[in-house]
Amino acid sequence: MRKFLYSRWFFLFLAVVCLLDLAADVTELVLGNTDLNYVAIGLDCIAVALASWVFLDLQSRGPKHGDDSRRR
């Protein structure tokens, strides 16, 4: 899974989800269609899950060469 996490396809998928969410939000604002709010909330949840996945994976990695000298 880590190979996919840092591939260009992962970030393309994240960008497409964000673009679809933006389109749903703008369409909802312009047309006043409240049903699109449910679509936008679902897309927001997907985007948050993907961004959290990257964040948690980066936090779980330890320093490669011993102690991290930036924390001193």
C-alpha positions as CSV (number, residue, x, y, z in Angstrom):
1,M,0.0,0.0,0.0
2,R,2.9,2.4,0.7
3,K,4.0,2.1,-3.0
4,F,0.5,3.4,-4.0
5,L,0.5,6.1,-1.2
6,Y,3.5,8.0,-2.7
7,S,2.8,7.4,-6.4
8,R,1.5,10.0,-8.8
9,W,-1.8,8.0,-9.1
10,F,-2.6,8.6,-5.4
11,F,-2.1,12.3,-5.7
12,L,-4.1,12.4,-9.0
13,F,-6.9,10.6,-7.2
14,L,-6.8,13.1,-4.4
15,A,-6.8,16.0,-6.8
16,V,-9.8,14.6,-8.7
17,V,-11.7,14.1,-5.5
18,C,-10.9,17.7,-4.5
19,L,-12.0,19.0,-7.9
20,L,-15.3,17.1,-7.8
21,D,-15.9,18.4,-4.3
22,L,-15.3,22.0,-5.5
23,A,-17.6,21.5,-8.5
24,A,-20.3,20.1,-6.2
25,D,-19.9,23.1,-3.8
26,V,-20.1,25.7,-6.6
27,T,-23.0,24.0,-8.3
28,E,-24.9,23.8,-5.0
29,L,-24.2,27.5,-4.4
30,V,-25.3,28.6,-7.9
31,L,-28.3,26.3,-8.3
32,G,-29.3,26.1,-4.7
33,N,-29.6,22.3,-5.0
34,T,-29.2,21.1,-1.4
35,D,-29.0,17.4,-2.5
36,L,-25.5,18.1,-3.8
37,N,-24.5,18.9,-0.2
38,Y,-24.6,15.2,0.5
39,V,-22.3,14.5,-2.4
40,A,-19.9,17.3,-1.3
41,I,-19.8,15.9,2.3
42,G,-19.0,12.4,1.0
43,L,-16.2,13.8,-1.2
44,D,-14.9,15.9,1.8
45,C,-14.7,12.7,3.8
46,I,-12.7,10.9,1.1
47,A,-10.3,13.8,0.8
48,V,-9.8,14.0,4.6
49,A,-9.2,10.2,4.7
50,L,-6.6,10.4,2.0
51,A,-4.8,13.4,3.5
52,S,-4.9,11.7,7.0
53,W,-3.4,8.5,5.5
54,V,-0.4,10.4,4.2
55,F,0.0,12.4,7.4
56,L,-0.2,9.3,9.6
57,D,2.2,7.3,7.4
58,L,4.7,10.2,7.6
59,Q,4.4,10.4,11.4
60,S,4.9,6.7,11.8
61,R,8.2,6.7,10.1
62,G,11.3,7.1,12.3
63,P,14.5,8.9,11.4
64,K,16.6,7.0,8.9
65,H,20.0,7.6,10.5
66,G,19.5,7.5,14.3
67,D,18.3,10.4,16.3
68,D,16.7,13.4,14.6
69,S,19.2,16.2,15.1
70,R,16.5,18.9,14.5
71,R,14.9,18.1,17.8
72,R,17.9,19.1,19.9
